[in-house]
Amino acid sequence: MTSDDVCGQVEQAPSSEVQVAHATSRHLHGLIKAGKWPIGEALPPQRDLAKTLKVSRSSLREALSILEAFGVLRTIPRQGTIVADTEGTEAHGSQPKSGKGYEQSEIYQFRFMIEGYGARIAATRATQSQIDEMAANIAASRSAVRDEDLVSYVQCDFEFHRMILTCSGSQLLLDLYDQFGATFRENLRLPLASHRRLSEPLNEHENIFRAIERHSAEDAAYFMHLHVMKAANRAEIPFNEVI
């Protein structure tokens, strides 16, 4: 794949900056796997790379942060952003603070509260068309797991959780989720740096989805709480720091 091929594909991506960033990270990862930049080699300066890919600097920075969270890239002072030797196949161990300085345990606590309640309401209010959209999301997530496409999976993951809050009909919950969207995306992707565990959260999503599909509020809340706690466990956050 040439840089021109990448440019064409990125230009066809949806206009949302978040979606452009995810598309860009997928294309960069493809180039890295194809040997465009060998392990240990630095990527071009961000200004040049953004110009080559025809994306904004902010979209490129988000794309690079995604690949860095997965271990594909590393930033080294005075060397720049280099290709790591793990290519995203190893877990990160202890989790850093979010970009806004929140402890990861705080984010899981917040998610435990608003998403558990959101799932409970969603189970009573979800329309058939919304349920169909969630089913399509589950199918897309399965494809991402099969292809070991971490970037696509995390996007599906974020969209799945947002769908639930949309189904709840609570604009306040949805606004809160959107307000901290970047923080939540980071929180969702960090525990998934290992390909080997992608099927675990997907199975948990399916349990939540089935509960909403049968309009069981208690089950939806239970499975969402369980999912958030297990996600925290995958991020090595102690159980007692979440609830």
C-alpha positions as CSV (number, residue, x, y, z in Angstrom):
1,M,0.0,0.0,0.0
2,T,1.4,3.4,-0.9
3,S,0.8,6.7,0.9
4,D,-1.4,7.8,-2.0
5,D,-3.6,4.7,-1.3
6,V,-3.9,5.8,2.3
7,C,-4.8,9.3,1.4
8,G,-7.6,8.1,-0.8
9,Q,-9.0,5.8,1.9
10,V,-8.9,8.5,4.6
11,E,-10.6,11.0,2.4
12,Q,-13.5,8.5,2.0
13,A,-13.9,8.2,5.8
14,P,-16.8,9.8,7.5
15,S,-16.5,13.6,8.3
16,S,-16.6,13.3,12.1
17,E,-13.1,14.0,13.5
18,V,-13.3,11.0,15.8
19,Q,-14.1,8.7,12.9
20,V,-11.4,10.3,10.7
21,A,-8.9,9.6,13.6
22,H,-10.0,6.0,13.8
23,A,-9.7,5.6,10.0
24,T,-6.3,7.2,10.1
25,S,-5.1,4.9,12.9
26,R,-6.2,1.8,11.0
27,H,-4.4,3.0,7.8
28,L,-1.2,3.8,9.8
29,H,-1.3,0.4,11.5
30,G,-1.7,-1.3,8.1
31,L,1.4,0.6,6.8
32,I,3.3,-0.4,9.9
33,K,2.4,-4.1,9.5
34,A,3.3,-3.9,5.8
35,G,6.8,-2.7,6.8
36,K,6.5,1.0,5.8
37,W,8.4,1.9,9.0
38,P,10.4,-0.9,10.6
39,I,10.5,-1.5,14.3
40,G,12.5,1.2,16.0
41,E,12.1,3.7,13.2
42,A,10.6,7.1,13.8
43,L,7.5,8.2,12.0
44,P,7.7,11.4,9.9
45,P,7.1,14.7,11.8
46,Q,3.4,15.2,12.5
47,R,3.1,18.2,10.3
48,D,4.5,16.2,7.3
49,L,2.5,13.1,8.1
50,A,-0.8,15.0,8.4
51,K,-0.1,16.6,5.1
52,T,0.6,13.3,3.4
53,L,-2.5,11.7,4.8
54,K,-4.6,14.8,4.2
55,V,-6.0,14.9,7.7
56,S,-5.9,17.6,10.4
57,R,-3.2,17.6,13.0
58,S,-5.7,17.0,15.7
59,S,-7.1,13.9,13.9
60,L,-3.5,12.6,13.5
61,R,-2.6,13.2,17.1
62,E,-5.7,11.2,18.2
63,A,-4.8,8.4,15.7
64,L,-1.2,8.3,17.1
65,S,-2.5,8.2,20.7
66,I,-4.7,5.2,19.8
67,L,-1.8,3.3,18.4
68,E,0.4,4.3,21.3
69,A,-2.3,3.0,23.7
70,F,-2.2,-0.4,21.9
71,G,1.6,-0.5,22.1
72,V,2.1,-0.1,18.4
73,L,4.0,3.1,18.8
74,R,6.1,4.7,21.5
75,T,7.0,8.4,22.0
76,I,10.6,8.9,23.0
77,P,12.0,12.3,24.0
78,R,14.2,13.8,21.2
79,Q,13.5,10.8,19.0
80,G,9.8,11.3,18.3
81,T,7.2,8.6,17.7
82,I,8.8,5.3,16.9
83,V,7.4,1.9,15.9
84,A,7.4,-0.4,19.0
85,D,8.5,-4.0,18.9
86,T,5.3,-5.4,20.3
87,E,2.9,-4.1,17.6
88,G,0.2,-3.9,20.1
89,T,0.2,-7.5,21.1
90,E,1.2,-7.1,24.7
91,A,-0.9,-5.7,27.6
92,H,0.2,-2.4,29.2
93,G,0.1,-3.5,32.8
94,S,-0.6,-0.6,35.1
95,Q,-2.9,2.0,33.6
96,P,-2.0,5.7,33.4
97,K,-4.2,8.6,34.3
98,S,-6.6,9.9,31.6
99,G,-5.6,12.9,29.5
100,K,-7.6,15.1,31.8
101,G,-5.8,13.7,34.9
102,Y,-8.6,11.5,36.2
103,E,-7.6,8.3,37.9
104,Q,-8.8,5.3,35.9
105,S,-10.6,4.0,39.0
106,E,-12.6,7.3,39.0
107,I,-13.7,6.7,35.4
108,Y,-14.9,3.2,36.1
109,Q,-16.8,4.4,39.2
110,F,-18.5,7.0,37.0
111,R,-19.3,4.5,34.3
112,F,-20.6,2.0,36.9
113,M,-23.1,4.6,38.0
114,I,-24.4,6.2,34.8
115,E,-24.1,3.1,32.5
116,G,-25.8,0.7,35.0
117,Y,-28.7,3.1,35.4
118,G,-28.7,3.9,31.6
119,A,-28.9,0.2,30.8
120,R,-31.8,-0.3,33.2
121,I,-33.8,2.5,31.6
122,A,-32.8,1.4,28.0
123,A,-34.3,-2.0,28.6
124,T,-37.7,-0.5,29.2
125,R,-37.6,2.1,26.4
126,A,-35.6,0.6,23.5
127,T,-37.5,0.6,20.2
128,Q,-37.2,-2.3,17.7
129,S,-35.1,-0.1,15.4
130,Q,-32.7,0.7,18.2
131,I,-32.4,-3.0,19.1
132,D,-31.7,-3.7,15.4
133,E,-28.9,-1.1,15.5
134,M,-27.4,-2.7,18.5
135,A,-27.5,-6.1,16.9
136,A,-25.7,-4.7,13.9
137,N,-23.1,-3.3,16.3
138,I,-22.6,-6.7,17.9
139,A,-22.1,-8.2,14.4
140,A,-19.5,-5.5,13.5
141,S,-17.7,-6.2,16.8
142,R,-17.6,-9.9,16.0
143,S,-16.0,-9.1,12.6
144,A,-13.4,-6.8,14.3
145,V,-12.5,-9.6,16.8
146,R,-12.2,-12.1,14.0
147,D,-9.9,-9.7,12.1
148,E,-8.0,-8.7,15.2
149,D,-8.8,-5.1,14.3
150,L,-8.4,-3.3,17.6
151,V,-9.2,0.1,16.3
152,S,-12.5,-0.9,14.8
153,Y,-13.4,-2.9,17.8
154,V,-12.8,0.0,20.2
155,Q,-15.0,2.3,18.0
156,C,-17.7,-0.4,18.0
157,D,-17.3,-0.6,21.8
158,F,-17.7,3.1,22.3
159,E,-20.7,3.2,20.0
160,F,-22.4,0.3,21.8
161,H,-22.2,2.1,25.1
162,R,-23.5,5.3,23.6
163,M,-26.4,3.4,21.9
164,I,-27.5,2.2,25.3
165,L,-27.6,5.8,26.7
166,T,-29.4,6.9,23.6
167,C,-32.0,4.1,24.1
168,S,-32.5,5.3,27.7
169,G,-34.0,8.5,26.4
170,S,-32.1,10.5,29.0
171,Q,-30.5,13.5,27.3
172,L,-28.6,14.3,30.5
173,L,-26.9,10.9,30.6
174,L,-26.1,11.2,26.9
175,D,-24.7,14.7,27.3
176,L,-22.5,13.5,30.1
177,Y,-21.2,10.6,28.1
178,D,-20.5,12.9,25.1
179,Q,-18.8,15.6,27.3
180,F,-16.3,13.0,28.5
181,G,-16.2,11.1,25.2
182,A,-12.4,11.3,24.7
183,T,-11.8,10.1,28.3
184,F,-14.2,7.2,27.8
185,R,-12.7,6.1,24.5
186,E,-9.3,6.1,26.2
187,N,-10.7,4.1,29.1
188,L,-12.3,1.6,26.8
189,R,-9.3,0.9,24.7
190,L,-6.5,0.7,27.2
191,P,-7.5,-2.7,28.7
192,L,-7.8,-4.2,25.2
193,A,-4.2,-3.9,24.1
194,S,-4.0,-7.7,24.1
195,H,-5.7,-9.4,21.1
196,R,-6.2,-12.5,23.3
197,R,-8.9,-10.9,25.4
198,L,-11.1,-9.2,22.8
199,S,-13.8,-11.9,23.0
200,E,-14.4,-11.3,26.7
201,P,-15.9,-7.9,26.5
202,L,-17.8,-8.9,23.4
203,N,-19.5,-11.7,25.3
204,E,-20.4,-9.3,28.0
205,H,-21.9,-6.9,25.4
206,E,-24.0,-9.7,24.1
207,N,-25.4,-10.4,27.6
208,I,-26.3,-6.7,28.0
209,F,-27.8,-6.7,24.5
210,R,-29.9,-9.8,25.1
211,A,-31.2,-8.3,28.4
212,I,-32.2,-5.1,26.6
213,E,-33.7,-7.1,23.7
214,R,-36.0,-8.9,26.1
215,H,-36.7,-5.7,28.0
216,S,-35.4,-7.0,31.3
217,A,-34.3,-3.9,33.3
218,E,-32.9,-5.9,36.2
219,D,-30.8,-8.1,33.9
220,A,-29.6,-5.2,31.8
221,A,-28.4,-3.3,34.9
222,Y,-26.8,-6.4,36.3
223,F,-24.9,-7.3,33.2
224,M,-23.7,-3.7,32.7
225,H,-22.4,-3.5,36.2
226,L,-20.7,-6.8,35.7
227,H,-19.2,-5.7,32.4
228,V,-17.8,-2.5,34.0
229,M,-16.3,-4.4,36.9
230,K,-14.7,-7.0,34.6
231,A,-13.3,-4.2,32.4
232,A,-11.8,-2.7,35.5
233,N,-10.3,-6.0,36.3
234,R,-8.8,-6.3,32.8
235,A,-7.2,-2.9,33.5
236,E,-5.9,-4.1,36.8
237,I,-8.1,-1.8,38.8
238,P,-9.0,-3.4,42.2
239,F,-12.6,-4.4,42.6
240,N,-13.0,-2.2,45.8
241,E,-11.9,0.9,43.9
242,V,-14.9,0.6,41.5
243,I,-17.9,0.0,43.8
